[in-house]
């Protein structure tokens, strides 16, 4: 590729990245129109809880079980110490800045992972999260998810640093383990669902690293950091309040019931790469996925015939964009969702086939933790799947496609996510 073409590509990347950032910043003025439940949550209890912790920290902590939030109080503790939390406006501006910093850190991670195409394309790809509707609403309204994403991206950076040390034969010190456990615990106390990543770290150290000293130190430090959480749960269970109701939505049978929905989320966020993969692999991609496609198809057909999938026709909450589109096209129909779930299973199979232990250690906690709830909302996975896949946590042939086709990935994802944002805003406000 000659210099003239490279310069044109770089200029187009820069222009589109500036355009994406502009959408993110300008959209803040119209944050009420962005889909998601963040405005209602912020108005109903988030801001009141923050002010409560600011005005009477001890009493708020003791009576946290009476507050309408199913997470640990970490978000409110951190927010109460935030110097920008003296008004709604300044707090929202701070959250907006935090979302922007999340994009910057994501770009740094991508550049450290693979910089063969230069920094610009990596930061352009990272900027794509700024036009994801659920990322926008969380960043605009200052919810716990926005803070959790920021902490998570720092944790992801540090975890990759530790893996690099290990792969290069450098000793992983107790300080490294302490920082890793601290960041993980901070993330958990901010957003409880991120316990999946702690489980992943523990499984990774047990199955991959297999260093007894590292494993012992990790478990010990995690145990020490977990003691406040165990005490909190003890108090919560024995003195139930409003947020204890969240426990009623956690059922082990949901792991199986939610699988079609959760697997479809992988299809949704990796679909553009599948399109590129079809061109890249030519006809081999169909042969590669045919066996697992056929097996899952037959399984779903049997379950459908037995009437075991009928619950998918009546999702009042959650289910994601694919299921909502399915309902719009045909009322109480879920065949498009099942098809996308089958494709999602093919993707999961490719992950496990490429690197079974590492990918299984990450996938199992995800489906376990996020599958427990009655309401598998798509915003739990946005931009989580993007973070994990683009940063190389899921190693597969599709990740190789991404590395070799970053320009095409950026352009295709830009139009895909922009269209998703447009449709989401339209659906919420005008449909």
Helices and strands as residue ranges (DSSP letters): H 3-27, G 28-33, H 38-41, I 42-46, H 47-55, H 57-62, G 64-66, H 74-80, H 88-113, H 119-126, G 127-131, H 133-141, H 144-167, H 174-190, G 192-194, H 195-204, I 205-209, H 212-238, G 242-249, H 254-257, H 259-281, H 284-305, G 310-314, H 320-329, H 335-354, H 356-371, G 378-380, H 384-390, H 397-404, H 406-429
